[in-house]
Every structure is written in C-alpha cells, then in structure tokens.
Amino acid sequence: MRWRVAPPPAAQSISVTANQAASFTAYASVQSGGTNWLAVSPYGSLTTNQTLSVTANPTGLAAGTYSGTITISRGKLTDHVPVTFVITSGNGSSLTATPTQLTFNAVAGGAAPTAQSVSVTATTQTSFTASESVQSGSTNWLALSPSGSLTTNRTLSVTANPAGLAVGTYSGTITITGGGVTDHLAVSFVISSSGGGSGGSTGYKLFGWNDLGMHCQDGKDFSVFAVLPPYNTIHAHLVDGSGSLVTSDVGYTVTYQGVKDPLTNTLNTVSSPKTNFWQYASALGFGPLAADVGLKGFAMPGSMNTPRAMTFSTADNTWTATGIPLMPYADASAAPYPVNYFPMMQLTARDSLGNVLATTNIVLPVSDEMNCALCHASNTGTLEAMPASGWSNLPDPLKDMKHNILKKHDDRFQNTTQFQSAATAVGYSTAGLEATTSTKPVLCAACHEDNALGLAGVSGVQPLTTAMHGLHAGAVDPATSQTLDSSTTRSACYRCHPGTKTQCLRGVMGNLKTSTGANAIECQSCHGNLSTLAVATRNGWLDEPNCQACHTGTAMNNSGQIVYYSVFSSSDIMRAAADQTFATNPNTPQVGVSLYRYSQGHGGLQCEGCHGSTHAEYATNVVNDNVQNTNMQGHAGVLAECTACHSTMPSTVTGGPHGMHPIGPTWVSSHQGAAEGGTTRCQVCHGTDYRGTILSKTLADRTMAGHTFPAGTIIGCYSCHNGPGGG
C-alpha cells in the first residue's frame, strides 16, 4: 500500500479470504513517525472472509515518507502487509510525473528524434522543479523545456540531440521534485549506425524474454543444502529492417547488461557479495566457479556493468544466455541489499563493426521466497515438521530452517536401505544428511533427479518434483487447516513457490477474474493438485499442460468453447483440442511432449517472444514486465501490432499470427476488398453472426472509421455498420 497525499487520504482495503471460515487476528503498527498514524478496522480477533479498512492520518506528521505494517496472523502463519505513507508539503497535493522512463532512437550523424513529453500533475496547484542530467556521453545531449521552478499541471518537452555522439547507448535522467516527492525518470538514447547488417538500413528490432516467468533459488545461504542455485535464462530474437527474423549470428552480436527498472529504480549487476553460493559451489558438486559466473559459464555484468555476450542457437534462432546467476537483491554499497524480484537487463544488438542496431530492456524475474520456514522454523513451525530430536534453534533463521528440514529427512529415511545406498553413491554420510553438513552442504538433486538442472540423481530414488509434491500433498496449510492437496487456489502453492510477496502467477491469465471477483485461473487449473504432480510416471518440467487444452480452436471449430479456464476435461484428463490454430508444437523439445516455452509460430518467432513467459503472459500486473512491449508498440499486452517488427503494414488477409489479418485503421480502411472475396473466413474470429467473439476483441484503445473502441471491445460487422452487408 502507498499513499502520496497530505490531507487524510481515502481508506484502502485488504481482503482476507480462506476456503472455509477461519479465525485470524489483524493489527496495525508503525515503524516511523511520532504518532500512531496507521489504523485498521476491524482489528483484533476476526473471522474470514472479510474486508479490512486501512486508514492513514497525517495529523502531526511533517513532510516525509513513513513506514507501517498491517500484521495478519492465522495460527502459525503471519503475513505482513507493508504500508508507505508519503506526506507532501505545502497544500498537500499529490505530484505525479509520467511516464517513468523514455527511450530515444537516432542514427549517428542523422537528425534528432521527435521530442517526447513528460506530464507533471497534482490534485491541486503545486510548485516543483524540473532538471535534466546525463550520466554518459561526451555532450549534454539531453534537454528539457521548460525547466527550473514551475507549477502544475504542466507538460514538459524532452529532446535528445545526437550531434557529436558515437554509436552506442547513453543514459540520462529527468528529475522532478515537488510536494515532498522526488521522481527520477530514466532516459535512454540509442545511437545506431547508418547502415550495415542484412537489413541494409536501420530499423532492426530486438526483443527478449525470460524462459519461465520466475526463477526461484535458495537465496543468501547455501552452506546447509541447496534446492536451486542462482540460475536465470534469457532469449532474444533480432528482426532485420525488412521484418524478417535473423537466422544466423554471422555479422551480429547480442549482449546483456544491467539497467535500472521503473518499479524500484535499482540496478542488479553483481551477485557474489549477496550470497555465499560461490563459497560452496564446488562442494555442492557444481565445480569451481569464479565469482559471479553461473553454472553454464554466463556471468553477471559486474561492478563496471560490462556487456556480456549471448550465444546464438540455430535450433530456434535465438540469442541465449543460460544460467545467469542473478539474485533477487539489488546493488548497494553494503548489506542489507534491497529486494527486487523483477530486476531488468538491457539487451543490445550490434553489427560486425560494433555499431548498435537495436536495444531492449527485459525482466529477469527471480525470487528466494520458497517459504519453508512457515512449517520448518524452530518453535514457530508446525508440530508435524518438528524433528524427533527437537528444533535446531540456531540464531541464523536460514540455517535454522534448513537444518530442521535435514533432520526431518533423516527421521524419515536415514535408516532405509535406499538412503544408505544413495548416500554412499554420492559421497554423503550414511549417518544422515544432518551429519553430512559437518563436512559439506547437501544438493537435493544429487540423489533426486531434477530436469530443471539436468541432473539424473540416483537410480531408484524419486525425482525431486515427485518427492516434494507427494510428501507435501498431505501437509496441512497453517492458514486454512486444510491439506495442500485439497486446496483449489494458488495460495496453497505460494506456501512453497514464490510466493505471497512475489506473486509469480502475474500474467494476463493469472489476473483474469470471475463475475464475483475471484481468480478465474489458478495454478491447479493447469497443473492439477499436488497428487497429480506426484504421479510416478510424470516427467517433471516436461509433462506440462499445453495451450490448446484451453484454447481449443476458432469460432467455427472448437471443443465446445473457444476458450476454457481449465486444461482438464474431467478429473486429471487434459482436454483434446478440435483445432490446432493456437496449439503448441508437437514433439517439442523432445518426442512425446509439447511445451509452450519451446514452441514457435509466425515467421519462426518463439511463442514466448510475442506472448510472454510462462506464468507472466503479457500484459502482467508488474510494470517492469510491460516495458519492452510498450516501447515496441505503444501499449502493453501481447506483441500484436504488425509495425512492431515490420517497417510497413503487411498486405495480407490470413498471413499474420494464427491466421490473422493486420489490425488497426489501415486494415479497416481496406477490408471491404477481403470481405468481397468471401465472408466465411471472417467467421473464424468474428463468429457466424458476425458480431464478434473473444478472438476479435481490441488489444488496445482504437479509433477506426470514426469510431472509438476501448481495449477489450469485441469487434464485429455491427460495430461500425449494419452487419456484413454494410450500410
């Protein structure tokens, strides 16, 4: 929660829900400010489901930023909701500057790009100052007009001058200060060469993505055991000036380096000071690794933010960096390092002479929020999770939790023949995993097969995904008193996966709501419950749901509906699609599986390149995820505008992605010719009644043929005229 006003602001709400009625407590506390300015109502001992009202009172507070917390506790589960209260000076107006970042593009020696605008607004007239500065570049290339002492509401003009600048990417800042608030707007200026590359001119487009939508890892401590090391993978496509995918790296390079993100305005370039992973990497079985170098040889940019080269894959025509050892902690001079689950990197494509062809900024999502402490922390954990020898009670909470887990593992398995054999095979103590830690840390995947790391484990030992989901299916969720297996919502999954704070299921599907405001799609809608994931025949990370199990076809040919909100037709049987228009590629990446994150479609582009990463399909509710597509096409959401890649609007009727025609005013002005050739093909998306379906909704605000349509409007023949016959 965040307020940025001086008068008493409107109350905000917290919804506390559970699958069944449960008792909880709610209290407010403040960490700064001389008065008890924060209140929650009702408070004390309460029962779900209900909405709490949170209020903030500025009386007695000077201009500044104050922190508070709403603490919600249910049994052994406690959630802390952070509250930020910004008191502005003067008349208490709320000053806002938008957008939060700007990108200019120009050709070396060419004309200056078109000016861009920054809007500075407030609820009442407010004084502010505006200034510009450059952090790189030999000239003061950035200009702001007007600048100095100003009053709201005002639109500022920002210009960038390429004169005297060599090919490269330059950084600047617009600083807006007023009403007790200072905003720093990041400005990037990309100077490209005047020619070169297979495109023959400027107009190259670069776009990248993370493969999973969220990478989780153990975080700061690897001295006891490790589930997942720091490991983040990114891909990028380069499209030339003609709109064609570049299918060879000859004459091209693509690099990655840190860039500040609009969500936190932080940078993430080094990892080794933030974790002890490299101290224990060799003992964990990963071999000796240099600081800030990952398992596959890809390194962090380092303190000098050095661009690191990606490698080209001929299998999918992407530049790839596998296993970048990124941590969910931003750079700082010393610990504690600020948490940022959505850090960003800038990708840069260059020709053989080093001339910049294109750049883009993408998210590398990462989280340490695996939440094992909920059940396994000493004294506050559950009785079922307590080791037979008692809690470890170590002062370091990370080590304490991990030692409790290993002791519980020993209680269950140490005396079994299978454990004795596996421990001997991998060099662990037959006295148990807890005993092993006296000489080295334990890697779970050393014994348990893990496709995420590509480790085969020990024959006969359950794969890690099978063991973890199977063992915890019967675990009782402290928040609901139900087993995790019986839960039908993502809250159960967030007990172990990132998480109540990270909210990794943040894409357009995860944000869909029912008419009652509930989540329309949950983790279980695609993956089933924990027992389903623990089936012995399941191949973890490969036996996953496909797109067509929900997106079953067109308006003319589908499996009863165009789209469903669950992949299962009944029980745990995945639905078969009647039509393959929206299907993933068969036998991808290997025979018998069909994965979205490896599939490709229009023009040979990877599906994730246009639609976004698994769990973070465009548009998401995190601003960082939407930066790239907003820069490319002017709005968030799936990459759908033809001119995002093509320099001119293509002339086609069914040659676009999934058999689409071009979208927008250009198509509308000439679509009559296509319709005269037969309207049956129009029914594929617009329906047999030509009134439109979910397949023909607008992806952005549109003005076409004199009509204005907000994003999400379903378009049909009757939207502009009297049906398919015109008029």
Summary of the structure (lengths in Angstrom):
residues: 727
radius of gyration: 27.3
end to end distance: 51.1
largest distance: 84.2
contacts: 2357
relative contact order: 0.08
helix: 18%
strand: 28%
